[in-house]
Amino acid sequence: MDKVSPDCPYPGCFFCVMKEGNPSKRRASILKFFRELPSQDDDGQVLPISGLWNTAMAHPNDPEFIELGIFECMAALIWKGLKNRRWLAHDQNIYIPYYAAHIIGSYTMNMEEFAETAVHAGVIPPLVELLRGRLTWVEQRVAIRALGHLATYASTFPSVAGHGEILELSIQLAMSSLEIVYSHFYQYVDRRRSYHCDLLTRGMGGVEMESRKAEEWASQLQCWSLQLINCFAFKPEFLSAICKPEFLIKLPGMWGGLVNENSPAGMGLLRTICHHKLGRGPVATCPGIIEALCNIARSSDDWQYMAIDCLLWLLQDPSTCHKPELFQDNDLPVSNESLKPELFQDNDLPVSNESLKVIDKAVPALVDLAEISTLGDHKKLGDSIVNILQECIQSQGTGRNSTSNRTKEEIEELLNSRQRLKWEKSMPKEDLHIKQAAALVVKLEGNSLFSSGNIAGASSKYSEALALCPMRSKKERVVLYSNRAQCNLLMQQPLAAISDATCALCLHNPVNRHAKSLWRRAQAYDMLGLAKESLLDAILFINECSQSTDPDLSLRQNKVPDYAERLVKKQMRAAWLFREAAVKHGGVQCDGDAGDIYGQETDDSEWETASESDIGNDGRGGRDEMGDNDCEWKNDV
């Protein structure tokens, strides 16, 4: 460490050492630097640490620093910050524990052998102290990141699990992280710690950027906590500690927000839990979980397939398929607006004093999804759904293990439609054309009734047309389901609208891309107060609008309808990551004051229905036509 640039004021400068041309001298100097740095109290120590932070992010797989003792150095620096508050407050040393934990996390991100070296270097105990909150939430974030990486590998997981408090701390942090960041940073603009602001924005932004980055980091803090818990959830011996009702019930709502859409968050952990028999039991009886899974399964969520997997595993397990949910005193699931009695119509699943079984709640959603072809890497997903539902009917027992008549009817109707598809394959083409023409006539009758204001009559006609329409005429059936969804919306039947819109979206090619069905389901979810599901559908609807090649739309300066923008703004306020914390800490006085968070909305009027805002300006929308062009908006109600 004796080679110093003539212009450098710091003896043994790390940056000067890195310029050493002789490899052996360079390695010896770096080794000495890592050994001596924790015991030094010179000013300017944050500079080489920030340089190492940049290097670790840019070259996380480079073994040089690992071999020379960087993990021992970083662990010692974290301990120094925890034990010597006077040193921590001096100069810019407050940044060092954050950088040190971040460096550990970066170098253990990809390489298992690096993780093993880190564990042997003793990084876990100081990281656990940061996880406890001995400093601030900023250090907790990088500690949970590093521990999550260490828990990923088979060789280092036992060392992480050996610290029994890590799992409990992670669960508590997953549940409280958003409130911690809101109450300790976001809420008070004039009291934010300067080093937090600097780390968030790198000195390149003001209050608005700080707030935006704080929301992103809060989401990461929660999602990385869930990722660490997920590593424990693969081990059956930890499931009892994870599957506590007060934690499980919150998992569907831990979605990472729009700022962290690449993380499966709570849904990913739920899938891991449901994959094991010991986890399925608590999930099946936890209030509101099955309904939440059904909502995610019938949504535009990127993790839709995970919710479907969970429902199918619960049905395949005899011990959970017929298990009733444990209700609260009022016999209604906690935090589940969609099961309030006043929201159910004649065609919807009734709520009674007797707890509904898992199969009774899951089947309606799965039936709606039964014609989905491919979802991501899941091929022939609809066939898997049908096969499992058929097995449920064939293996049903008696008494407590029996299936309700309504559920059996729904499954049998689905199986009959599959049989109908087989029959149609052997029918002469002329007969199929006759059925298709008959369906067209009935659909046009429905359109006429809709235009005259007879919504119930129109809905009945669309149902009749669906019974006539050949099963393989998917494009025509997409329009019929979507039109009936619109009727259900106007008749204030949101659950039926969600069902029909989902059927249309599953039939459409590509899946989940039929614009009007997205919009109608977004409105239906809004009627049920399910902001996240409504938001995701509305955003995807807007994407479809912006990419549309419809000639009528191309004449507009703005392809995105105003009513859709208004709904997205409304749901972004309602699904805001910090909303619950803001309500608790006085940032939002009541539901009607949500606009205060983002700035007051100037237009709070009701948005138009899709039919009222269609391509034509007559407020009615165009007529459907059977044919290949039904994907154009002017062709459905």
Number of C-alpha atoms within 10 A of each C-alpha: 19 11 17 18 15 7 6 11 9 14 13 18 21 22 15 18 21 14 13 16 9 8 11 10 15 18 19 13 22 22 18 15 20 20 17 11 17 19 12 9 12 11 12 13 19 17 16 15 22 17 13 19 22 15 16 20 15 11 12 21 16 14 13 11 17 20 13 19 19 24 27 21 21 29 23 23 24 25 18 18 22 17 11 11 12 9 15 19 12 12 14 15 22 18 21 23 30 27 24 26 29 24 26 31 25 23 28 29 21 16 17 18 15 22 29 17 18 25 21 14 17 15 24 21 15 22 26 20 18 26 25 19 16 12 16 16 23 21 26 25 26 27 30 31 27 26 29 25 25 31 22 21 18 11 14 21 20 12 16 22 15 9 12 10 13 22 22 13 17 24 19 14 26 28 18 14 25 27 22 16 22 23 17 15 20 23 19 10 12 9 10 15 11 10 15 19 21 15 15 20 18 11 12 10 12 11 14 10 14 24 19 14 17 22 23 18 21 27 29 26 28 26 27 26 29 30 28 26 24 24 22 24 27 15 12 13 11 17 18 12 13 22 21 13 14 12 15 21 19 15 20 22 16 20 22 22 21 16 16 17 14 11 20 22 28 23 24 20 26 26 24 19 27 24 17 17 15 16 22 25 19 23 25 26 19 22 25 25 26 25 20 20 24 21 22 23 26 27 25 26 21 16 22 20 20 22 25 23 18 24 28 21 20 28 24 16 14 15 14 23 26 23 21 20 25 18 18 10 7 8 16 21 22 15 13 16 16 21 19 14 13 8 16 18 15 8 9 14 18 13 15 10 9 10 15 19 23 23 28 21 19 22 22 18 23 23 21 22 25 22 24 23 20 15 18 12 8 11 12 14 20 20 16 15 22 20 12 15 26 16 13 21 15 9 12 16 13 7 7 11 16 17 21 13 10 13 18 20 12 16 21 15 13 19 17 12 14 17 11 13 14 12 10 16 13 8 10 9 11 9 12 19 13 14 17 20 16 15 26 23 16 21 30 19 17 30 27 16 18 21 18 11 12 14 22 17 17 25 25 17 24 29 20 17 27 23 14 18 25 22 20 13 15 17 19 30 25 26 31 31 26 31 31 28 31 33 26 23 22 15 15 16 22 28 25 25 29 29 25 25 32 33 27 34 30 26 26 23 17 12 17 24 21 26 23 28 30 29 26 31 31 33 29 28 24 19 19 18 16 21 22 26 23 29 30 21 26 26 19 20 26 21 15 18 20 15 13 16 11 15 9 14 17 14 9 10 7 11 18 17 18 13 15 23 15 18 23 21 15 20 22 21 21 21 20 20 24 24 21 16 21 21 15 13 14 10 19 18 13 9 11 9 13 22 17 13 14 11 8 11 12 7 8 11 8 9 17 14 17 23 23 15 17 20 19 14 10 11 15 19 21 19 16 23 17 19 12 10 13 17 20 18 25 19 17 22 25
